[in-house]
Amino acid sequence: MSDLAGAALAGGLAAGLSLLVPSIIARIPEPEPEQDEVRGEAEGEEPDKPDEPKEPYAAIAALPGLAWKAGLAGLLVGAAVGACVGLTWPLLYLVPLVPIGIALALVDWRTRLLPTRVIAPTYALVVVAVLVIAAVTGETGDLKRAGLGWLVAGGLYLLLWVVYPRGMGYGDVRLSGILGITLGHLGWAELLVGVYGGFLLGGVLGGVLSLLRRVDRKGYPFGPFMLLGALVGVVLGQPLIDALYS
C-alpha cells in the first residue's frame, strides 16, 4: 500500500512540477561569448564561430507541446520513483529532481551544455534536503553515505575530465556530484548501478544513435545518459544487486 501511495503522491507532484519545465529553461541566461570572440570583434576581425550556433534557450522553452510532454514524463518517472522508495523521506529531494532532470536532459541534448544556473541551486537543494532528513530522523549513516557518494561519483568524473577534457564537459562533472549525493543517500546499490548505468547507457545507446546518425559519433551529450542511469539506479539498483548475489 505504501508503494502505491508513494507512486501516486510522487507521480502527481512530479507531473505538476514538470509542467514548469518550459519556464525553467526560459529563465536560463545565454552563455557569455568566448573571450577570443569578443577580442576579435573589438579588433574588427571576423570572430571564430562554432560549426553550428547554439540553439537559444528561449527557443527550446517554446517547443510545441513541451509543457504537457514534460508533465507526462514527470508523471511516469515520479510514479516509478515513488513506487520504489514508497512514502519515505528521500521523496523530499527525489520529487523536485524529476522536473530539474527533465529540463537538464533536454537542454544538454539540444545544446551540449549543462547550465550552472540550474546545476548550482540543485546542488543546494539536494544538500539541504539530506541535511534536513538527517536532522529529523537522526540517521547519520545515510548522510555519511551521501558524502561518500559525492566523493566517488564526483571524483570519478573529475578524474575523467582531467585526463581527457575534450571527451567530457565540466557540466557533467558538476552533475555527477548531485547524482552521487542523491544515489549515495539511497544506498550503495543505487550508487553503483546508477553511476555504472550512466556509462553503460552512454556507450551502448550513444553508439546506436551514432550509427543511426541521430548524434555526432565524435561527440554527443552525456548528461541525458547520466540522468537515465541514475533513474535506473533508483528504480532497479537494489533488485539488480540482489539478483547478482542471490
ChimeraX commands (.cxc) that place a marker at each C-alpha (Angstrom):
marker #1 position 0.00,0.00,0.00 radius 0.5
marker #1 position 2.80,2.41,0.84 radius 0.5
marker #1 position 4.37,1.75,-2.57 radius 0.5
marker #1 position 1.10,2.62,-4.33 radius 0.5
marker #1 position 0.67,5.69,-2.17 radius 0.5
marker #1 position 4.26,6.72,-2.86 radius 0.5
marker #1 position 3.74,6.24,-6.59 radius 0.5
marker #1 position 0.54,8.30,-6.56 radius 0.5
marker #1 position 2.00,11.11,-4.46 radius 0.5
marker #1 position 5.36,11.31,-6.22 radius 0.5
marker #1 position 3.81,10.92,-9.67 radius 0.5
marker #1 position 1.24,13.63,-9.10 radius 0.5
marker #1 position 3.69,16.10,-7.58 radius 0.5
marker #1 position 6.37,15.43,-10.20 radius 0.5
marker #1 position 3.83,15.80,-13.01 radius 0.5
marker #1 position 2.66,19.17,-11.68 radius 0.5
marker #1 position 6.20,20.45,-11.19 radius 0.5
marker #1 position 7.27,19.20,-14.61 radius 0.5
marker #1 position 4.71,21.48,-16.24 radius 0.5
marker #1 position 7.15,24.23,-15.23 radius 0.5
marker #1 position 9.98,22.81,-17.36 radius 0.5
marker #1 position 9.47,25.42,-20.12 radius 0.5
marker #1 position 9.70,28.19,-17.51 radius 0.5
marker #1 position 12.86,26.66,-16.01 radius 0.5
marker #1 position 14.53,26.57,-19.42 radius 0.5
marker #1 position 13.32,30.03,-20.45 radius 0.5
marker #1 position 14.93,31.56,-17.35 radius 0.5
marker #1 position 18.41,30.23,-18.17 radius 0.5
marker #1 position 20.62,33.11,-19.33 radius 0.5
marker #1 position 22.50,32.69,-22.57 radius 0.5
marker #1 position 26.23,31.99,-22.07 radius 0.5
marker #1 position 28.68,34.83,-22.41 radius 0.5
marker #1 position 30.60,34.93,-25.71 radius 0.5
marker #1 position 34.05,33.37,-25.67 radius 0.5
marker #1 position 36.89,35.75,-24.84 radius 0.5
marker #1 position 38.59,35.20,-28.20 radius 0.5
marker #1 position 35.36,36.03,-29.98 radius 0.5
marker #1 position 34.94,39.26,-28.02 radius 0.5
marker #1 position 38.54,40.29,-28.73 radius 0.5
marker #1 position 38.11,39.55,-32.43 radius 0.5
marker #1 position 35.03,41.74,-32.59 radius 0.5
marker #1 position 36.83,44.58,-30.83 radius 0.5
marker #1 position 39.73,44.42,-33.31 radius 0.5
marker #1 position 37.42,44.36,-36.28 radius 0.5
marker #1 position 38.25,40.77,-37.14 radius 0.5
marker #1 position 35.83,38.07,-38.07 radius 0.5
marker #1 position 35.31,36.08,-34.84 radius 0.5
marker #1 position 35.63,32.33,-34.88 radius 0.5
marker #1 position 32.25,30.69,-34.80 radius 0.5
marker #1 position 31.23,27.15,-34.00 radius 0.5
marker #1 position 30.10,24.87,-36.78 radius 0.5
marker #1 position 26.52,25.25,-35.62 radius 0.5
marker #1 position 25.25,28.09,-33.42 radius 0.5
marker #1 position 23.82,27.04,-30.08 radius 0.5
marker #1 position 20.06,26.80,-30.03 radius 0.5
marker #1 position 18.71,29.63,-27.81 radius 0.5
marker #1 position 17.19,28.52,-24.52 radius 0.5
marker #1 position 14.08,30.57,-25.31 radius 0.5
marker #1 position 13.59,28.55,-28.48 radius 0.5
marker #1 position 13.87,25.29,-26.55 radius 0.5
marker #1 position 11.37,26.54,-23.97 radius 0.5
marker #1 position 8.95,27.39,-26.79 radius 0.5
marker #1 position 9.00,23.92,-28.35 radius 0.5
marker #1 position 5.42,22.87,-29.20 radius 0.5
marker #1 position 3.79,20.77,-26.50 radius 0.5
marker #1 position 6.81,20.88,-24.21 radius 0.5
marker #1 position 4.76,21.52,-21.06 radius 0.5
marker #1 position 2.40,18.55,-21.42 radius 0.5
marker #1 position 5.16,16.26,-22.68 radius 0.5
marker #1 position 7.32,17.18,-19.68 radius 0.5
marker #1 position 4.31,16.73,-17.40 radius 0.5
marker #1 position 3.69,13.25,-18.79 radius 0.5
marker #1 position 7.36,12.33,-18.42 radius 0.5
marker #1 position 7.30,13.69,-14.87 radius 0.5
marker #1 position 4.24,11.60,-14.05 radius 0.5
marker #1 position 5.86,8.38,-15.30 radius 0.5
marker #1 position 9.25,8.99,-13.72 radius 0.5
marker #1 position 7.79,10.26,-10.46 radius 0.5
marker #1 position 5.43,7.30,-10.18 radius 0.5
marker #1 position 8.27,4.85,-10.82 radius 0.5
marker #1 position 10.46,6.51,-8.20 radius 0.5
marker #1 position 7.64,6.73,-5.68 radius 0.5
marker #1 position 6.73,3.07,-6.19 radius 0.5
marker #1 position 10.31,2.07,-5.39 radius 0.5
marker #1 position 11.03,4.25,-2.36 radius 0.5
marker #1 position 7.48,4.47,-1.01 radius 0.5
marker #1 position 6.35,7.22,1.36 radius 0.5
marker #1 position 9.83,7.88,2.69 radius 0.5
marker #1 position 11.96,10.94,3.34 radius 0.5
marker #1 position 14.02,10.71,0.11 radius 0.5
marker #1 position 10.95,11.91,-1.80 radius 0.5
marker #1 position 11.87,15.32,-0.36 radius 0.5
marker #1 position 14.65,15.63,-2.92 radius 0.5
marker #1 position 13.67,12.99,-5.48 radius 0.5
marker #1 position 10.39,14.69,-6.49 radius 0.5
marker #1 position 11.89,18.11,-7.35 radius 0.5
marker #1 position 14.81,16.39,-9.09 radius 0.5
marker #1 position 12.37,14.94,-11.65 radius 0.5
marker #1 position 11.48,18.22,-13.42 radius 0.5
marker #1 position 15.03,19.51,-13.00 radius 0.5
marker #1 position 16.38,16.34,-14.57 radius 0.5
marker #1 position 13.95,16.60,-17.48 radius 0.5
marker #1 position 14.98,20.21,-18.10 radius 0.5
marker #1 position 18.70,19.43,-17.90 radius 0.5
marker #1 position 18.41,16.38,-20.16 radius 0.5
marker #1 position 16.55,18.35,-22.82 radius 0.5
marker #1 position 18.89,21.33,-22.68 radius 0.5
marker #1 position 22.02,19.18,-22.79 radius 0.5
marker #1 position 20.63,17.08,-25.64 radius 0.5
marker #1 position 19.95,20.14,-27.79 radius 0.5
marker #1 position 22.89,22.37,-26.80 radius 0.5
marker #1 position 25.54,20.07,-25.24 radius 0.5
marker #1 position 25.56,22.39,-22.24 radius 0.5
marker #1 position 24.53,21.84,-18.61 radius 0.5
marker #1 position 23.89,25.37,-17.33 radius 0.5
marker #1 position 25.39,26.33,-13.99 radius 0.5
marker #1 position 22.30,28.47,-13.35 radius 0.5
marker #1 position 20.35,25.23,-12.94 radius 0.5
marker #1 position 23.10,23.00,-11.52 radius 0.5
marker #1 position 24.12,25.31,-8.64 radius 0.5
marker #1 position 20.70,25.68,-6.98 radius 0.5
marker #1 position 20.06,21.98,-7.50 radius 0.5
marker #1 position 23.24,21.23,-5.56 radius 0.5
marker #1 position 21.97,23.43,-2.73 radius 0.5
marker #1 position 18.55,21.77,-2.81 radius 0.5
marker #1 position 19.96,18.26,-2.53 radius 0.5
marker #1 position 22.49,19.12,0.18 radius 0.5
marker #1 position 19.91,20.96,2.31 radius 0.5
marker #1 position 17.41,18.11,1.84 radius 0.5
marker #1 position 19.79,15.37,3.04 radius 0.5
marker #1 position 20.84,17.55,5.99 radius 0.5
marker #1 position 17.21,18.16,6.97 radius 0.5
marker #1 position 16.43,14.45,6.68 radius 0.5
marker #1 position 19.40,13.59,8.90 radius 0.5
marker #1 position 18.35,16.19,11.47 radius 0.5
marker #1 position 14.75,14.97,11.58 radius 0.5
marker #1 position 15.38,11.23,11.52 radius 0.5
marker #1 position 18.70,11.14,13.33 radius 0.5
marker #1 position 20.03,8.72,10.67 radius 0.5
marker #1 position 23.62,9.81,10.13 radius 0.5
marker #1 position 24.54,6.70,8.17 radius 0.5
marker #1 position 22.60,7.86,5.11 radius 0.5
marker #1 position 24.23,11.30,5.40 radius 0.5
marker #1 position 27.73,9.81,5.51 radius 0.5
marker #1 position 26.97,7.60,2.54 radius 0.5
marker #1 position 25.68,10.62,0.63 radius 0.5
marker #1 position 29.02,12.35,1.24 radius 0.5
marker #1 position 30.89,9.27,0.09 radius 0.5
marker #1 position 28.66,9.10,-2.97 radius 0.5
marker #1 position 29.62,12.66,-3.79 radius 0.5
marker #1 position 33.30,11.79,-3.47 radius 0.5
marker #1 position 33.02,8.60,-5.53 radius 0.5
marker #1 position 30.89,9.89,-8.40 radius 0.5
marker #1 position 32.25,13.43,-8.43 radius 0.5
marker #1 position 35.84,12.25,-8.07 radius 0.5
marker #1 position 35.46,9.72,-10.88 radius 0.5
marker #1 position 34.05,12.26,-13.32 radius 0.5
marker #1 position 36.60,14.86,-12.28 radius 0.5
marker #1 position 39.41,12.40,-12.94 radius 0.5
marker #1 position 37.99,11.57,-16.38 radius 0.5
marker #1 position 37.68,15.27,-17.17 radius 0.5
marker #1 position 41.28,15.96,-16.12 radius 0.5
marker #1 position 42.60,13.01,-18.15 radius 0.5
marker #1 position 40.59,13.80,-21.28 radius 0.5
marker #1 position 38.77,17.15,-21.05 radius 0.5
marker #1 position 37.70,17.07,-24.70 radius 0.5
marker #1 position 35.68,13.93,-24.06 radius 0.5
marker #1 position 33.56,15.38,-21.24 radius 0.5
marker #1 position 32.26,18.80,-20.32 radius 0.5
marker #1 position 32.72,20.21,-16.85 radius 0.5
marker #1 position 28.96,20.43,-16.57 radius 0.5
marker #1 position 28.96,16.63,-16.47 radius 0.5
marker #1 position 31.37,16.80,-13.52 radius 0.5
marker #1 position 29.04,19.16,-11.65 radius 0.5
marker #1 position 26.03,16.98,-12.39 radius 0.5
marker #1 position 27.88,13.86,-11.19 radius 0.5
marker #1 position 28.22,15.39,-7.73 radius 0.5
marker #1 position 24.47,15.90,-7.46 radius 0.5
marker #1 position 23.79,12.37,-8.62 radius 0.5
marker #1 position 26.43,10.98,-6.28 radius 0.5
marker #1 position 24.83,12.61,-3.25 radius 0.5
marker #1 position 21.34,11.50,-4.29 radius 0.5
marker #1 position 22.22,7.91,-5.11 radius 0.5
marker #1 position 24.60,7.57,-2.18 radius 0.5
marker #1 position 21.92,8.72,0.24 radius 0.5
marker #1 position 19.61,6.00,-1.07 radius 0.5
marker #1 position 22.15,3.17,-0.82 radius 0.5
marker #1 position 25.33,1.60,-2.17 radius 0.5
marker #1 position 23.40,-0.50,-4.70 radius 0.5
marker #1 position 21.67,2.59,-6.11 radius 0.5
marker #1 position 25.00,4.41,-6.31 radius 0.5
marker #1 position 26.85,1.56,-8.04 radius 0.5
marker #1 position 24.11,0.80,-10.56 radius 0.5
marker #1 position 23.29,4.47,-11.16 radius 0.5
marker #1 position 26.86,5.55,-11.89 radius 0.5
marker #1 position 27.79,2.46,-13.90 radius 0.5
marker #1 position 24.46,2.58,-15.70 radius 0.5
marker #1 position 25.19,6.08,-16.97 radius 0.5
marker #1 position 28.43,4.92,-18.60 radius 0.5
marker #1 position 26.82,1.76,-19.96 radius 0.5
marker #1 position 23.82,3.55,-21.43 radius 0.5
marker #1 position 26.03,6.32,-22.79 radius 0.5
marker #1 position 28.23,3.79,-24.54 radius 0.5
marker #1 position 25.53,1.46,-25.85 radius 0.5
marker #1 position 22.71,3.87,-26.67 radius 0.5
marker #1 position 25.12,6.57,-27.77 radius 0.5
marker #1 position 26.79,4.10,-30.10 radius 0.5
marker #1 position 23.47,3.01,-31.55 radius 0.5
marker #1 position 22.33,6.59,-32.05 radius 0.5
marker #1 position 25.62,7.48,-33.74 radius 0.5
marker #1 position 25.22,4.51,-36.11 radius 0.5
marker #1 position 21.72,5.77,-36.89 radius 0.5
marker #1 position 23.25,9.24,-37.39 radius 0.5
marker #1 position 21.00,10.74,-34.77 radius 0.5
marker #1 position 24.02,12.10,-32.88 radius 0.5
marker #1 position 27.55,13.05,-33.85 radius 0.5
marker #1 position 29.75,9.99,-33.35 radius 0.5
marker #1 position 32.70,12.26,-32.48 radius 0.5
marker #1 position 30.87,13.68,-29.52 radius 0.5
marker #1 position 27.38,13.67,-28.06 radius 0.5
marker #1 position 25.83,14.97,-24.85 radius 0.5
marker #1 position 26.43,12.66,-21.91 radius 0.5
marker #1 position 24.16,14.35,-19.36 radius 0.5
marker #1 position 20.93,12.63,-20.52 radius 0.5
marker #1 position 22.58,9.22,-20.16 radius 0.5
marker #1 position 23.88,10.13,-16.70 radius 0.5
marker #1 position 20.36,11.08,-15.64 radius 0.5
marker #1 position 18.83,7.98,-17.21 radius 0.5
marker #1 position 21.44,5.82,-15.49 radius 0.5
marker #1 position 20.64,7.49,-12.17 radius 0.5
marker #1 position 16.95,6.71,-12.68 radius 0.5
marker #1 position 17.84,3.06,-13.32 radius 0.5
marker #1 position 19.88,3.12,-10.13 radius 0.5
marker #1 position 16.97,4.45,-8.09 radius 0.5
marker #1 position 14.40,2.07,-9.54 radius 0.5
marker #1 position 16.42,-1.09,-10.16 radius 0.5
marker #1 position 19.63,-0.66,-8.16 radius 0.5
marker #1 position 18.83,-2.88,-5.20 radius 0.5
marker #1 position 16.92,-5.54,-7.18 radius 0.5
marker #1 position 19.79,-5.86,-9.66 radius 0.5
marker #1 position 22.41,-6.22,-6.94 radius 0.5
marker #1 position 20.22,-8.73,-5.10 radius 0.5
marker #1 position 19.79,-10.74,-8.30 radius 0.5
marker #1 position 23.53,-10.77,-8.95 radius 0.5
marker #1 position 24.38,-12.07,-5.48 radius 0.5
marker #1 position 21.43,-14.39,-4.92 radius 0.5
marker link #1:1,2 radius 0.2
marker link #1:2,3 radius 0.2
marker link #1:3,4 radius 0.2
marker link #1:4,5 radius 0.2
marker link #1:5,6 radius 0.2
marker link #1:6,7 radius 0.2
marker link #1:7,8 radius 0.2
marker link #1:8,9 radius 0.2
marker link #1:9,10 radius 0.2
marker link #1:10,11 radius 0.2
marker link #1:11,12 radius 0.2
marker link #1:12,13 radius 0.2
marker link #1:13,14 radius 0.2
marker link #1:14,15 radius 0.2
marker link #1:15,16 radius 0.2
marker link #1:16,17 radius 0.2
marker link #1:17,18 radius 0.2
marker link #1:18,19 radius 0.2
marker link #1:19,20 radius 0.2
marker link #1:20,21 radius 0.2
marker link #1:21,22 radius 0.2
marker link #1:22,23 radius 0.2
marker link #1:23,24 radius 0.2
marker link #1:24,25 radius 0.2
marker link #1:25,26 radius 0.2
marker link #1:26,27 radius 0.2
marker link #1:27,28 radius 0.2
marker link #1:28,29 radius 0.2
marker link #1:29,30 radius 0.2
marker link #1:30,31 radius 0.2
marker link #1:31,32 radius 0.2
marker link #1:32,33 radius 0.2
marker link #1:33,34 radius 0.2
marker link #1:34,35 radius 0.2
marker link #1:35,36 radius 0.2
marker link #1:36,37 radius 0.2
marker link #1:37,38 radius 0.2
marker link #1:38,39 radius 0.2
marker link #1:39,40 radius 0.2
marker link #1:40,41 radius 0.2
marker link #1:41,42 radius 0.2
marker link #1:42,43 radius 0.2
marker link #1:43,44 radius 0.2
marker link #1:44,45 radius 0.2
marker link #1:45,46 radius 0.2
marker link #1:46,47 radius 0.2
marker link #1:47,48 radius 0.2
marker link #1:48,49 radius 0.2
marker link #1:49,50 radius 0.2
marker link #1:50,51 radius 0.2
marker link #1:51,52 radius 0.2
marker link #1:52,53 radius 0.2
marker link #1:53,54 radius 0.2
marker link #1:54,55 radius 0.2
marker link #1:55,56 radius 0.2
marker link #1:56,57 radius 0.2
marker link #1:57,58 radius 0.2
marker link #1:58,59 radius 0.2
marker link #1:59,60 radius 0.2
marker link #1:60,61 radius 0.2
marker link #1:61,62 radius 0.2
marker link #1:62,63 radius 0.2
marker link #1:63,64 radius 0.2
marker link #1:64,65 radius 0.2
marker link #1:65,66 radius 0.2
marker link #1:66,67 radius 0.2
marker link #1:67,68 radius 0.2
marker link #1:68,69 radius 0.2
marker link #1:69,70 radius 0.2
marker link #1:70,71 radius 0.2
marker link #1:71,72 radius 0.2
marker link #1:72,73 radius 0.2
marker link #1:73,74 radius 0.2
marker link #1:74,75 radius 0.2
marker link #1:75,76 radius 0.2
marker link #1:76,77 radius 0.2
marker link #1:77,78 radius 0.2
marker link #1:78,79 radius 0.2
marker link #1:79,80 radius 0.2
marker link #1:80,81 radius 0.2
marker link #1:81,82 radius 0.2
marker link #1:82,83 radius 0.2
marker link #1:83,84 radius 0.2
marker link #1:84,85 radius 0.2
marker link #1:85,86 radius 0.2
marker link #1:86,87 radius 0.2
marker link #1:87,88 radius 0.2
marker link #1:88,89 radius 0.2
marker link #1:89,90 radius 0.2
marker link #1:90,91 radius 0.2
marker link #1:91,92 radius 0.2
marker link #1:92,93 radius 0.2
marker link #1:93,94 radius 0.2
marker link #1:94,95 radius 0.2
marker link #1:95,96 radius 0.2
marker link #1:96,97 radius 0.2
marker link #1:97,98 radius 0.2
marker link #1:98,99 radius 0.2
marker link #1:99,100 radius 0.2
marker link #1:100,101 radius 0.2
marker link #1:101,102 radius 0.2
marker link #1:102,103 radius 0.2
marker link #1:103,104 radius 0.2
marker link #1:104,105 radius 0.2
marker link #1:105,106 radius 0.2
marker link #1:106,107 radius 0.2
marker link #1:107,108 radius 0.2
marker link #1:108,109 radius 0.2
marker link #1:109,110 radius 0.2
marker link #1:110,111 radius 0.2
marker link #1:111,112 radius 0.2
marker link #1:112,113 radius 0.2
marker link #1:113,114 radius 0.2
marker link #1:114,115 radius 0.2
marker link #1:115,116 radius 0.2
marker link #1:116,117 radius 0.2
marker link #1:117,118 radius 0.2
marker link #1:118,119 radius 0.2
marker link #1:119,120 radius 0.2
marker link #1:120,121 radius 0.2
marker link #1:121,122 radius 0.2
marker link #1:122,123 radius 0.2
marker link #1:123,124 radius 0.2
marker link #1:124,125 radius 0.2
marker link #1:125,126 radius 0.2
marker link #1:126,127 radius 0.2
marker link #1:127,128 radius 0.2
marker link #1:128,129 radius 0.2
marker link #1:129,130 radius 0.2
marker link #1:130,131 radius 0.2
marker link #1:131,132 radius 0.2
marker link #1:132,133 radius 0.2
marker link #1:133,134 radius 0.2
marker link #1:134,135 radius 0.2
marker link #1:135,136 radius 0.2
marker link #1:136,137 radius 0.2
marker link #1:137,138 radius 0.2
marker link #1:138,139 radius 0.2
marker link #1:139,140 radius 0.2
marker link #1:140,141 radius 0.2
marker link #1:141,142 radius 0.2
marker link #1:142,143 radius 0.2
marker link #1:143,144 radius 0.2
marker link #1:144,145 radius 0.2
marker link #1:145,146 radius 0.2
marker link #1:146,147 radius 0.2
marker link #1:147,148 radius 0.2
marker link #1:148,149 radius 0.2
marker link #1:149,150 radius 0.2
marker link #1:150,151 radius 0.2
marker link #1:151,152 radius 0.2
marker link #1:152,153 radius 0.2
marker link #1:153,154 radius 0.2
marker link #1:154,155 radius 0.2
marker link #1:155,156 radius 0.2
marker link #1:156,157 radius 0.2
marker link #1:157,158 radius 0.2
marker link #1:158,159 radius 0.2
marker link #1:159,160 radius 0.2
marker link #1:160,161 radius 0.2
marker link #1:161,162 radius 0.2
marker link #1:162,163 radius 0.2
marker link #1:163,164 radius 0.2
marker link #1:164,165 radius 0.2
marker link #1:165,166 radius 0.2
marker link #1:166,167 radius 0.2
marker link #1:167,168 radius 0.2
marker link #1:168,169 radius 0.2
marker link #1:169,170 radius 0.2
marker link #1:170,171 radius 0.2
marker link #1:171,172 radius 0.2
marker link #1:172,173 radius 0.2
marker link #1:173,174 radius 0.2
marker link #1:174,175 radius 0.2
marker link #1:175,176 radius 0.2
marker link #1:176,177 radius 0.2
marker link #1:177,178 radius 0.2
marker link #1:178,179 radius 0.2
marker link #1:179,180 radius 0.2
marker link #1:180,181 radius 0.2
marker link #1:181,182 radius 0.2
marker link #1:182,183 radius 0.2
marker link #1:183,184 radius 0.2
marker link #1:184,185 radius 0.2
marker link #1:185,186 radius 0.2
marker link #1:186,187 radius 0.2
marker link #1:187,188 radius 0.2
marker link #1:188,189 radius 0.2
marker link #1:189,190 radius 0.2
marker link #1:190,191 radius 0.2
marker link #1:191,192 radius 0.2
marker link #1:192,193 radius 0.2
marker link #1:193,194 radius 0.2
marker link #1:194,195 radius 0.2
marker link #1:195,196 radius 0.2
marker link #1:196,197 radius 0.2
marker link #1:197,198 radius 0.2
marker link #1:198,199 radius 0.2
marker link #1:199,200 radius 0.2
marker link #1:200,201 radius 0.2
marker link #1:201,202 radius 0.2
marker link #1:202,203 radius 0.2
marker link #1:203,204 radius 0.2
marker link #1:204,205 radius 0.2
marker link #1:205,206 radius 0.2
marker link #1:206,207 radius 0.2
marker link #1:207,208 radius 0.2
marker link #1:208,209 radius 0.2
marker link #1:209,210 radius 0.2
marker link #1:210,211 radius 0.2
marker link #1:211,212 radius 0.2
marker link #1:212,213 radius 0.2
marker link #1:213,214 radius 0.2
marker link #1:214,215 radius 0.2
marker link #1:215,216 radius 0.2
marker link #1:216,217 radius 0.2
marker link #1:217,218 radius 0.2
marker link #1:218,219 radius 0.2
marker link #1:219,220 radius 0.2
marker link #1:220,221 radius 0.2
marker link #1:221,222 radius 0.2
marker link #1:222,223 radius 0.2
marker link #1:223,224 radius 0.2
marker link #1:224,225 radius 0.2
marker link #1:225,226 radius 0.2
marker link #1:226,227 radius 0.2
marker link #1:227,228 radius 0.2
marker link #1:228,229 radius 0.2
marker link #1:229,230 radius 0.2
marker link #1:230,231 radius 0.2
marker link #1:231,232 radius 0.2
marker link #1:232,233 radius 0.2
marker link #1:233,234 radius 0.2
marker link #1:234,235 radius 0.2
marker link #1:235,236 radius 0.2
marker link #1:236,237 radius 0.2
marker link #1:237,238 radius 0.2
marker link #1:238,239 radius 0.2
marker link #1:239,240 radius 0.2
marker link #1:240,241 radius 0.2
marker link #1:241,242 radius 0.2
marker link #1:242,243 radius 0.2
marker link #1:243,244 radius 0.2
marker link #1:244,245 radius 0.2
marker link #1:245,246 radius 0.2
view
